C-alpha cells in the first residue's frame, strides 16, 4: 500500500489518498470541516489511480507527496540507477536504521540530479549507503 498526502500552502488541512499494490485508490480522508461544495469538487476529480495524481495536483493546485513509512531493500535497489554489488549493498542496507533507509531512499533523485549536472557517475549502491551520501 502507498499513501500520498495533499496539502495547499495557505491551508491548514491535508487530504490523504491510499492506493493498493495495483496502484488503485482504496481509500481517502478529507478534512472534517469541509463544506458539501468542496467535497463534491474533490469527489468529481478524485484520482482513481496513482497516474492520475499528477494531473489532479495541477488542476487542484495541491502539493502531493508520497508518505514513505518503510522502504525495503528491493524497492531501494530497483529505484537506484546503478545495479552493481547487490549483496554488498544489501549488507550495508541492513546496518541502517529505518530512518536512515528512508533518508537514503528519498535522496536518490537529488543524487541523480547532482551526478547528471556534474557529469560524475553515480556511486555503486554499497558505496552510497556506506558513505551515507544523503548527508552530503
N, C-alpha and C positions, 0 to 999 in steps of 0.2 A: 504494500500500500504506500502511496505517496501523498503527501499533504502540502498544499500551497496556501499561502496567506496573501490576501489582497488588502492593500491599505491606500489611503489617499493622504497626501502630506498635510492638508489642512483639516483633517477629520480625526476624531479620537477612536473610531471604530475599526474593526477588522472583519473580513469575510474569510471563512475557511472552506477550502474545497478539498475533498478526499477522493482519490482515484485508485482503482484496483490495479492489479498487475497487467491487465489488458488495456490499461490507460483510460478506462471508462469511469465517469463520475458515479460514485456510490454514496456520496453524502456531502452536505454543505451546512454551514452555520452562518446565519445572518444576524446583525445586531437586533436585539430585542425591541429597541425603541424606534425602529424604522416604521414609517408610515406605509399604508397599503400601496400607495403610489410608487414608493421606492422599491418595495418588494416586487411589485408587478414588473417594473422596469428591469430589474435583475433577472427575474424568472423568464422573461421574454428573450433574454440574451444569454442565458445560462450556458457556460461551456460544458458540453456533454462528454468531451474527451480532452486529453492533455493538449492536443494540437490546436484546439480552439482557444486555449488560454491567451496566447499572444494577440490574436485579433480582438479578443474580448478586452484585454488590457488597453489596447489602443482606443477602442470605442468608448470605454468607460473611464479612461484616464486614470486607471488604478495601477499601482506598482504591485506586481505579483512576484513573490519569491517562494521557492521551494523550502519547506521546513525540513531540514535534514536532522534526524534524530539518531541515526545509526548508519554507518557505511560498512559494507562487507568488503573484504579484500578483493573479491571478484569484481564488484562494482567499481572500486578504485582502479584496479588493473585494466579493466575494459575501457575506462574513461581516459586513462593515461595514454599519451601518444606513443611512447616507446615501449616495445614489447621485448625486453631483454632481462635475463636473470630472474625469472619469475620466483624461483624458490628462495633466493636471497631476499627479494623484495617482500615475500610473504613472511619470512622470519623477522624482518625489520618491522613490518606492519604489526605483528603480534606483540612486539615490545612497546607499542604506542598505547597511550590511554585513549579512551573513547573520544574525549575532547580533542586530542591531537589528531586522531583519524579524521574527524570532521573538518578540522582546520586544514589538514593536508589535502583533503579532497576538494574543499572549496577554493583552494589556492591554485589548483591546476590551470584554470583558464587564464589567470594572471601570469603564471609562469610561462605558459604557451605564448601569450602575447609578448612578454618581455623577450623571450628567445627569438620570436619571429622578427621583432623590431631590431634587435641587436645582431641578428644573423648567427647566433650561437645555438648549437644543438641542445635539445632537451637532455637533461641528465638521465641516466638509467633510473628506473623507479627505486631500486635499493639505495642508490646514492642520494636521490631526492629525500627519501624517508630518513636515512641515517643522518644526513646533514641538516634535517629539519628546515629545508629551504623555504617553507611557508612563513618562516620568521624573518626572512631577509628584508 
